[in-house]
Amino acid sequence: MRKNGILMHLSSLPSSYGIGAMGQTAKDFVDFLQASGQSYWQLLPICPTSYGDSPYQSYSTFAGNPYFIDLDELHKMGLLEKEDYSNIDWENEPERVNFGALYRKRYPVLHKAVDMFLTSIPEDFQEFCERNSSWLSDFALFMALKDVHGGAPWSEWVPPLRNRESKALAVAEKAYEENVIFWKVLQYLFFKQWEELKSYANERGIKIIGDLPIYVSLDSVDVWAHPELFQLDDNKVPKEVAGCPPDGFSADGQLWGNPLFDWDYMEKDDFAWWTERIHYLCKVYDILRIDHFRGFDSYYAIPYGDDTAKNGHWKQGPGMKLFDAVEHAIGRQSIIAEDLGHMTDSVRQLLKDSRFPGMKVMEFAFDKRDENCIDYLPHNYIRNCVAYTGTHDNDTILGWFEDADSEDTAYAREYLYISEGESLNWSMMSALWASVADTTIVQAQDLLGLGSEARMNEPSTVGKNWQWRALEGAFSEDLAEKLRHKMEVYHRLG
């Protein structure tokens, strides 16, 4: 069936308390999706963010971000008084998230909620902890130790804790028991609200597409607890790190800095960590998008300590051995492969062998710097793909037309048959919906007709990303009616 969805992160929802969360505004957005005939709500990773605020650099691949715990919902549960949070100056503009203020001011409020929670612990709390024991205990201790060390990365902790010596861990668990419990309760509250929101969406015919970043952050519980899974030296320092080579978009390439997986080691137990990770996230979401899929074919390795990605080189990934092992263990799952970037015949073959739908991004079609641009023209789409006007890494449609090369935008206007005075964003979205792609996704910013000021992320930059938020009332009844009509025209009505 032909379907459409909207890409907008939880953080981008309207809120009076600094950042979008899993409360009434999230349910209101679900109602908008239903009214406008949508089938999907696509999110960025919902895990806790670390330095830089990127959801692709997290302290844990399994945990939820406490910032998304809705304070009004905690008030309804009797865990907070309204004045505990309603009079706080969250220091944010209505259209931006101030992550610094959140870091300083959110946790004191959450501590109050947890203190109240512990006065009458629900019966299912222990069951939640046991069900998630494979990651929760390590995560809670990791975060407690980060608090003790003033936020310093685990690589700077004292050697017994850095190296996870059993005696040191036992002493720490006892000494910081109160803070360990705090982090466990936050995860309970997060997933309680998440499950309620997901059920609300599913009951209204909306499926949630979630995101699995291929890599994890060096300063994460994943690396601290399982250093053997990564290419580290004897001092647990990365030998090489992840990124992308120089191309037409960046002369220096992209230096992500994530540690690389030790694929040979992982293969020895049939990729058990990956199987657990994919199985877990396929239960958290309805559909899972795997980021940087081409990295499973071959991945770009950059010497640790380099300032750019120029000196990197390609190394062989696990290929279908990984996905065969995962499917053998947990069965066929609903997965989207983000097959963007430097494409080769072997990457294309991996996508074909996996049978996952790949991605098409229309903005790339008109950018002559992209060596694969012709693949992204709508007339070259196939049914088994997920087509986008742009992703969170792209400019908005209006921003792209404003800033792109004039030859590229002229070609786009001609290809899309856009006359003077016509709406650029609705013209491009309409071309997307008219394509043969089974699934299409548009950014919320493009529905709202916003420019570059609303861009979610500009790769290889820091300090200005992941901040955009929609204004209260932006997703109006009129917009829902207009979008629903488009879904009817292009036979994508959910």
KEVEXNU-125298 format. One record per residue (C-alpha): x, y, z; residue number from 1. Coordinates in steps of 0.25 Angstrom, whole numbers, always signed. Layout:
REM KEVEXNU-125298
@px X&py Y&pz Z&num NUM
...
REM end
This chain:
REM KEVEXNU-125298
@px +0&py +0&pz +0&num 1
@px +4&py +14&pz -3&num 2
@px +6&py +22&pz +10&num 3
@px +12&py +35&pz +16&num 4
@px +18&py +39&pz +29&num 5
@px +24&py +51&pz +36&num 6
@px +38&py +52&pz +41&num 7
@px +39&py +60&pz +54&num 8
@px +47&py +57&pz +67&num 9
@px +40&py +57&pz +80&num 10
@px +49&py +69&pz +84&num 11
@px +42&py +78&pz +73&num 12
@px +28&py +77&pz +79&num 13
@px +23&py +90&pz +85&num 14
@px +25&py +91&pz +101&num 15
@px +25&py +101&pz +112&num 16
@px +36&py +94&pz +119&num 17
@px +48&py +95&pz +110&num 18
@px +47&py +83&pz +101&num 19
@px +36&py +74&pz +94&num 20
@px +32&py +62&pz +102&num 21
@px +23&py +50&pz +103&num 22
@px +11&py +56&pz +108&num 23
@px -2&py +63&pz +103&num 24
@px +5&py +71&pz +91&num 25
@px +11&py +57&pz +86&num 26
@px -3&py +52&pz +86&num 27
@px -8&py +64&pz +79&num 28
@px +2&py +62&pz +68&num 29
@px -3&py +48&pz +67&num 30
@px -17&py +53&pz +65&num 31
@px -12&py +62&pz +54&num 32
@px -5&py +51&pz +47&num 33
@px -18&py +43&pz +48&num 34
@px -27&py +55&pz +43&num 35
@px -17&py +57&pz +32&num 36
@px -17&py +43&pz +27&num 37
@px -3&py +39&pz +31&num 38
@px +2&py +25&pz +34&num 39
@px +15&py +28&pz +40&num 40
@px +22&py +37&pz +50&num 41
@px +37&py +36&pz +49&num 42
@px +46&py +40&pz +60&num 43
@px +61&py +41&pz +62&num 44
@px +68&py +33&pz +73&num 45
@px +61&py +34&pz +87&num 46
@px +73&py +31&pz +95&num 47
@px +80&py +40&pz +105&num 48
@px +89&py +50&pz +98&num 49
@px +103&py +54&pz +102&num 50
@px +112&py +65&pz +99&num 51
@px +107&py +73&pz +86&num 52
@px +93&py +68&pz +89&num 53
@px +93&py +59&pz +77&num 54
@px +83&py +47&pz +78&num 55
@px +94&py +40&pz +70&num 56
@px +104&py +41&pz +81&num 57
@px +98&py +35&pz +93&num 58
@px +102&py +30&pz +107&num 59
@px +94&py +17&pz +104&num 60
@px +88&py +10&pz +92&num 61
@px +77&py +4&pz +100&num 62
@px +72&py +15&pz +110&num 63
@px +62&py +26&pz +108&num 64
@px +65&py +41&pz +109&num 65
@px +60&py +47&pz +122&num 66
@px +57&py +60&pz +116&num 67
@px +45&py +54&pz +108&num 68
@px +39&py +50&pz +121&num 69
@px +26&py +59&pz +122&num 70
@px +25&py +67&pz +135&num 71
@px +10&py +69&pz +134&num 72
@px +9&py +54&pz +133&num 73
@px +17&py +53&pz +146&num 74
@px +8&py +63&pz +152&num 75
@px -4&py +54&pz +148&num 76
@px +3&py +42&pz +155&num 77
@px +4&py +50&pz +168&num 78
@px +20&py +51&pz +167&num 79
@px +21&py +66&pz +165&num 80
@px +13&py +78&pz +169&num 81
@px +10&py +88&pz +158&num 82
@px +19&py +99&pz +165&num 83
@px +31&py +89&pz +164&num 84
@px +33&py +92&pz +150&num 85
@px +23&py +102&pz +144&num 86
@px +30&py +114&pz +150&num 87
@px +44&py +111&pz +145&num 88
@px +50&py +119&pz +134&num 89
@px +55&py +109&pz +124&num 90
@px +62&py +120&pz +117&num 91
@px +58&py +115&pz +103&num 92
@px +52&py +123&pz +91&num 93
@px +39&py +116&pz +87&num 94
@px +45&py +111&pz +74&num 95
@px +58&py +106&pz +80&num 96
@px +63&py +96&pz +91&num 97
@px +73&py +101&pz +101&num 98
@px +80&py +89&pz +105&num 99
@px +89&py +95&pz +115&num 100
@px +78&py +100&pz +123&num 101
@px +71&py +87&pz +122&num 102
@px +84&py +80&pz +128&num 103
@px +84&py +90&pz +139&num 104
@px +69&py +91&pz +143&num 105
@px +62&py +78&pz +138&num 106
@px +69&py +68&pz +147&num 107
@px +66&py +75&pz +161&num 108
@px +51&py +74&pz +157&num 109
@px +53&py +59&pz +153&num 110
@px +60&py +57&pz +166&num 111
@px +47&py +62&pz +173&num 112
@px +38&py +52&pz +165&num 113
@px +47&py +41&pz +168&num 114
@px +47&py +44&pz +183&num 115
@px +32&py +43&pz +183&num 116
@px +32&py +31&pz +174&num 117
@px +41&py +24&pz +185&num 118
@px +31&py +26&pz +196&num 119
@px +21&py +17&pz +189&num 120
@px +28&py +8&pz +179&num 121
@px +18&py +2&pz +168&num 122
@px +18&py -13&pz +168&num 123
@px +23&py -14&pz +153&num 124
@px +36&py -6&pz +156&num 125
@px +44&py -18&pz +160&num 126
@px +38&py -26&pz +148&num 127
@px +43&py -15&pz +139&num 128
@px +57&py -15&pz +145&num 129
@px +58&py -30&pz +143&num 130
@px +52&py -30&pz +129&num 131
@px +63&py -20&pz +125&num 132
@px +74&py -25&pz +134&num 133
@px +83&py -28&pz +122&num 134
@px +86&py -13&pz +121&num 135
@px +79&py -5&pz +132&num 136
@px +88&py -8&pz +144&num 137
@px +101&py -5&pz +136&num 138
@px +94&py +8&pz +131&num 139
@px +89&py +13&pz +144&num 140
@px +103&py +10&pz +150&num 141
@px +110&py +17&pz +139&num 142
@px +101&py +30&pz +140&num 143
@px +103&py +30&pz +155&num 144
@px +118&py +29&pz +153&num 145
@px +118&py +40&pz +143&num 146
@px +111&py +49&pz +153&num 147
@px +121&py +46&pz +164&num 148
@px +132&py +49&pz +154&num 149
@px +126&py +62&pz +150&num 150
@px +122&py +57&pz +136&num 151
@px +136&py +53&pz +132&num 152
@px +137&py +42&pz +122&num 153
@px +139&py +28&pz +127&num 154
@px +153&py +28&pz +121&num 155
@px +157&py +38&pz +131&num 156
@px +152&py +30&pz +144&num 157
@px +161&py +24&pz +154&num 158
@px +167&py +11&pz +148&num 159
@px +158&py +1&pz +156&num 160
@px +145&py +7&pz +152&num 161
@px +151&py +10&pz +138&num 162
@px +154&py -5&pz +136&num 163
@px +142&py -10&pz +143&num 164
@px +149&py -17&pz +154&num 165
@px +138&py -26&pz +161&num 166
@px +142&py -21&pz +175&num 167
@px +142&py -6&pz +171&num 168
@px +128&py -8&pz +164&num 169
@px +122&py -14&pz +177&num 170
@px +127&py -3&pz +186&num 171
@px +122&py +7&pz +176&num 172
@px +108&py +1&pz +175&num 173
@px +107&py +1&pz +190&num 174
@px +113&py +15&pz +192&num 175
@px +104&py +21&pz +181&num 176
@px +92&py +13&pz +183&num 177
@px +83&py +25&pz +184&num 178
@px +87&py +31&pz +170&num 179
@px +87&py +17&pz +164&num 180
@px +73&py +15&pz +167&num 181
@px +70&py +29&pz +162&num 182
@px +74&py +26&pz +148&num 183
@px +66&py +13&pz +149&num 184
@px +54&py +20&pz +153&num 185
@px +56&py +30&pz +141&num 186
@px +56&py +19&pz +131&num 187
@px +44&py +13&pz +137&num 188
@px +36&py +26&pz +136&num 189
@px +42&py +28&pz +122&num 190
@px +37&py +15&pz +117&num 191
@px +24&py +16&pz +124&num 192
@px +21&py +29&pz +117&num 193
@px +27&py +23&pz +104&num 194
@px +18&py +11&pz +104&num 195
@px +6&py +19&pz +106&num 196
@px +9&py +29&pz +95&num 197
@px +12&py +17&pz +85&num 198
@px -1&py +10&pz +89&num 199
@px -8&py +23&pz +86&num 200
@px -2&py +25&pz +73&num 201
@px -4&py +10&pz +69&num 202
@px -19&py +11&pz +73&num 203
@px -21&py +22&pz +63&num 204
@px -14&py +15&pz +52&num 205
@px +0&py +22&pz +53&num 206
@px +12&py +13&pz +53&num 207
@px +25&py +19&pz +59&num 208
@px +38&py +18&pz +51&num 209
@px +50&py +19&pz +60&num 210
@px +65&py +20&pz +58&num 211
@px +77&py +11&pz +61&num 212
@px +90&py +19&pz +59&num 213
@px +101&py +9&pz +54&num 214
@px +111&py +14&pz +64&num 215
@px +111&py +17&pz +79&num 216
@px +118&py +28&pz +86&num 217
@px +132&py +25&pz +92&num 218
@px +127&py +31&pz +105&num 219
@px +116&py +21&pz +107&num 220
@px +112&py +10&pz +115&num 221
@px +112&py +1&pz +103&num 222
@px +127&py +3&pz +102&num 223
@px +130&py +3&pz +116&num 224
@px +123&py -10&pz +119&num 225
@px +127&py -17&pz +107&num 226
@px +141&py -12&pz +102&num 227
@px +144&py -25&pz +95&num 228
@px +133&py -22&pz +85&num 229
@px +141&py -10&pz +79&num 230
@px +155&py -8&pz +73&num 231
@px +162&py -2&pz +85&num 232
@px +177&py -4&pz +89&num 233
@px +181&py -10&pz +102&num 234
@px +179&py +4&pz +109&num 235
@px +164&py +4&pz +104&num 236
@px +167&py +15&pz +94&num 237
@px +162&py +14&pz +80&num 238
@px +171&py +10&pz +69&num 239
@px +163&py +16&pz +59&num 240
@px +150&py +24&pz +59&num 241
@px +138&py +25&pz +50&num 242
@px +134&py +36&pz +39&num 243
@px +132&py +38&pz +24&num 244
@px +143&py +42&pz +14&num 245
@px +144&py +55&pz +7&num 246
@px +134&py +58&pz -4&num 247
@px +127&py +69&pz -12&num 248
@px +121&py +73&pz +1&num 249
@px +133&py +74&pz +10&num 250
@px +147&py +75&pz +6&num 251
@px +152&py +69&pz +20&num 252
@px +141&py +58&pz +21&num 253
@px +133&py +56&pz +33&num 254
@px +140&py +52&pz +46&num 255
@px +130&py +45&pz +55&num 256
@px +140&py +40&pz +65&num 257
@px +132&py +27&pz +69&num 258
@px +139&py +15&pz +73&num 259
@px +139&py +4&pz +62&num 260
@px +133&py -10&pz +64&num 261
@px +142&py -22&pz +65&num 262
@px +134&py -30&pz +55&num 263
@px +143&py -42&pz +56&num 264
@px +141&py -43&pz +71&num 265
@px +126&py -41&pz +69&num 266
@px +125&py -52&pz +59&num 267
@px +130&py -62&pz +69&num 268
@px +116&py -62&pz +76&num 269
@px +108&py -60&pz +64&num 270
@px +107&py -45&pz +66&num 271
@px +99&py -47&pz +79&num 272
@px +101&py -32&pz +84&num 273
@px +95&py -27&pz +70&num 274
@px +84&py -37&pz +71&num 275
@px +80&py -33&pz +85&num 276
@px +81&py -18&pz +80&num 277
@px +72&py -20&pz +68&num 278
@px +62&py -29&pz +75&num 279
@px +60&py -19&pz +86&num 280
@px +58&py -7&pz +77&num 281
@px +49&py -14&pz +68&num 282
@px +40&py -16&pz +81&num 283
@px +42&py -1&pz +85&num 284
@px +37&py +4&pz +71&num 285
@px +28&py -2&pz +60&num 286
@px +38&py +0&pz +49&num 287
@px +53&py +1&pz +51&num 288
@px +62&py +10&pz +42&num 289
@px +77&py +6&pz +42&num 290
@px +86&py +18&pz +40&num 291
@px +98&py +17&pz +31&num 292
@px +95&py +4&pz +26&num 293
@px +106&py +4&pz +16&num 294
@px +116&py +3&pz +28&num 295
@px +112&py -12&pz +29&num 296
@px +118&py -14&pz +15&num 297
@px +130&py -6&pz +17&num 298
@px +133&py +5&pz +27&num 299
@px +143&py +17&pz +27&num 300
@px +153&py +16&pz +38&num 301
@px +161&py +29&pz +42&num 302
@px +174&py +28&pz +51&num 303
@px +170&py +32&pz +65&num 304
@px +175&py +46&pz +68&num 305
@px +174&py +52&pz +54&num 306
@px +167&py +65&pz +52&num 307
@px +160&py +62&pz +39&num 308
@px +155&py +50&pz +32&num 309
@px +166&py +51&pz +20&num 310
@px +175&py +40&pz +25&num 311
@px +164&py +29&pz +26&num 312
@px +163&py +16&pz +19&num 313
@px +152&py +6&pz +16&num 314
@px +151&py -7&pz +23&num 315
@px +142&py -19&pz +21&num 316
@px +129&py -20&pz +29&num 317
@px +121&py -32&pz +33&num 318
@px +112&py -32&pz +21&num 319
@px +100&py -42&pz +21&num 320
@px +107&py -50&pz +31&num 321
@px +101&py -41&pz +42&num 322
@px +87&py -40&pz +36&num 323
@px +86&py -55&pz +34&num 324
@px +90&py -57&pz +48&num 325
@px +80&py -47&pz +53&num 326
@px +69&py -52&pz +45&num 327
@px +72&py -67&pz +49&num 328
@px +71&py -62&pz +63&num 329
@px +59&py -53&pz +64&num 330
@px +52&py -55&pz +50&num 331
@px +49&py -45&pz +39&num 332
@px +47&py -31&pz +45&num 333
@px +42&py -18&pz +39&num 334
@px +54&py -10&pz +36&num 335
@px +58&py +2&pz +27&num 336
@px +73&py +2&pz +22&num 337
@px +79&py +16&pz +21&num 338
@px +87&py +13&pz +9&num 339
@px +92&py +27&pz +6&num 340
@px +106&py +32&pz +5&num 341
@px +118&py +26&pz -4&num 342
@px +111&py +15&pz -12&num 343
@px +118&py +4&pz -18&num 344
@px +113&py -9&pz -25&num 345
@px +115&py -17&pz -13&num 346
@px +107&py -8&pz -4&num 347
@px +96&py -9&pz -15&num 348
@px +97&py -24&pz -14&num 349
@px +96&py -24&pz +1&num 350
@px +83&py -16&pz +0&num 351
@px +77&py -25&pz -10&num 352
@px +81&py -38&pz -2&num 353
@px +76&py -32&pz +11&num 354
@px +62&py -29&pz +4&num 355
@px +61&py -17&pz +13&num 356
@px +55&py -4&pz +6&num 357
@px +66&py +6&pz +4&num 358
@px +65&py +21&pz +4&num 359
@px +63&py +32&pz -7&num 360
@px +65&py +47&pz -4&num 361
@px +60&py +56&pz -14&num 362
@px +69&py +68&pz -10&num 363
@px +81&py +60&pz -14&num 364
@px +75&py +58&pz -28&num 365
@px +77&py +72&pz -32&num 366
@px +91&py +74&pz -26&num 367
@px +102&py +71&pz -36&num 368
@px +112&py +69&pz -25&num 369
@px +106&py +56&pz -22&num 370
@px +111&py +45&pz -30&num 371
@px +99&py +37&pz -29&num 372
@px +89&py +49&pz -32&num 373
@px +82&py +42&pz -43&num 374
@px +78&py +31&pz -34&num 375
@px +69&py +41&pz -26&num 376
@px +61&py +46&pz -37&num 377
@px +47&py +42&pz -35&num 378
@px +45&py +35&pz -48&num 379
@px +56&py +25&pz -44&num 380
@px +50&py +21&pz -31&num 381
@px +45&py +7&pz -29&num 382
@px +33&py +2&pz -20&num 383
@px +42&py -4&pz -9&num 384
@px +48&py +8&pz -4&num 385
@px +45&py +20&pz +6&num 386
@px +46&py +33&pz -1&num 387
@px +49&py +46&pz +5&num 388
@px +49&py +61&pz +1&num 389
@px +60&py +62&pz +11&num 390
@px +65&py +56&pz +24&num 391
@px +69&py +62&pz +38&num 392
@px +83&py +64&pz +31&num 393
@px +77&py +72&pz +20&num 394
@px +73&py +87&pz +19&num 395
@px +58&py +89&pz +18&num 396
@px +52&py +90&pz +4&num 397
@px +51&py +105&pz +5&num 398
@px +65&py +106&pz +11&num 399
@px +70&py +98&pz +0&num 400
@px +64&py +106&pz -11&num 401
@px +70&py +118&pz -5&num 402
@px +84&py +113&pz -2&num 403
@px +87&py +103&pz -13&num 404
@px +95&py +105&pz -26&num 405
@px +86&py +113&pz -36&num 406
@px +88&py +103&pz -47&num 407
@px +83&py +92&pz -37&num 408
@px +71&py +100&pz -33&num 409
@px +68&py +104&pz -48&num 410
@px +68&py +89&pz -51&num 411
@px +59&py +86&pz -40&num 412
@px +49&py +96&pz -44&num 413
@px +49&py +91&pz -58&num 414
@px +48&py +76&pz -54&num 415
@px +37&py +78&pz -44&num 416
@px +30&py +88&pz -53&num 417
@px +30&py +99&pz -43&num 418
@px +25&py +112&pz -49&num 419
@px +27&py +126&pz -43&num 420
@px +19&py +128&pz -31&num 421
@px +16&py +113&pz -28&num 422
@px +19&py +108&pz -14&num 423
@px +33&py +101&pz -15&num 424
@px +31&py +92&pz -3&num 425
@px +17&py +87&pz -7&num 426
@px +22&py +85&pz -21&num 427
@px +34&py +76&pz -17&num 428
@px +25&py +69&pz -7&num 429
@px +15&py +66&pz -17&num 430
@px +25&py +61&pz -27&num 431
@px +30&py +51&pz -16&num 432
@px +16&py +47&pz -13&num 433
@px +13&py +44&pz -28&num 434
@px +25&py +35&pz -29&num 435
@px +24&py +20&pz -29&num 436
@px +31&py +18&pz -15&num 437
@px +22&py +10&pz -6&num 438
@px +26&py +19&pz +6&num 439
@px +29&py +34&pz +6&num 440
@px +33&py +43&pz +18&num 441
@px +33&py +58&pz +18&num 442
@px +39&py +67&pz +29&num 443
@px +30&py +74&pz +38&num 444
@px +38&py +87&pz +35&num 445
@px +34&py +86&pz +20&num 446
@px +19&py +84&pz +23&num 447
@px +20&py +97&pz +31&num 448
@px +28&py +104&pz +20&num 449
@px +40&py +108&pz +28&num 450
@px +54&py +112&pz +24&num 451
@px +68&py +109&pz +28&num 452
@px +65&py +114&pz +42&num 453
@px +58&py +102&pz +45&num 454
@px +68&py +92&pz +40&num 455
@px +70&py +81&pz +50&num 456
@px +85&py +77&pz +47&num 457
@px +96&py +82&pz +38&num 458
@px +107&py +71&pz +38&num 459
@px +121&py +74&pz +43&num 460
@px +116&py +86&pz +51&num 461
@px +113&py +88&pz +66&num 462
@px +106&py +97&pz +75&num 463
@px +94&py +100&pz +66&num 464
@px +88&py +86&pz +63&num 465
@px +76&py +78&pz +69&num 466
@px +69&py +91&pz +74&num 467
@px +57&py +93&pz +65&num 468
@px +43&py +93&pz +71&num 469
@px +30&py +95&pz +65&num 470
@px +21&py +106&pz +71&num 471
@px +8&py +104&pz +78&num 472
@px -3&py +102&pz +68&num 473
@px +6&py +100&pz +56&num 474
@px -1&py +87&pz +53&num 475
@px -15&py +93&pz +50&num 476
@px -28&py +87&pz +45&num 477
@px -26&py +95&pz +32&num 478
@px -12&py +88&pz +30&num 479
@px -18&py +75&pz +33&num 480
@px -29&py +77&pz +23&num 481
@px -19&py +81&pz +12&num 482
@px -10&py +69&pz +15&num 483
@px -21&py +59&pz +15&num 484
@px -26&py +64&pz +2&num 485
@px -12&py +62&pz -4&num 486
@px -12&py +48&pz +2&num 487
@px -25&py +45&pz -5&num 488
@px -20&py +51&pz -18&num 489
@px -8&py +42&pz -18&num 490
@px -14&py +30&pz -12&num 491
@px -6&py +30&pz +1&num 492
@px -18&py +32&pz +11&num 493
@px -14&py +24&pz +23&num 494
REM end
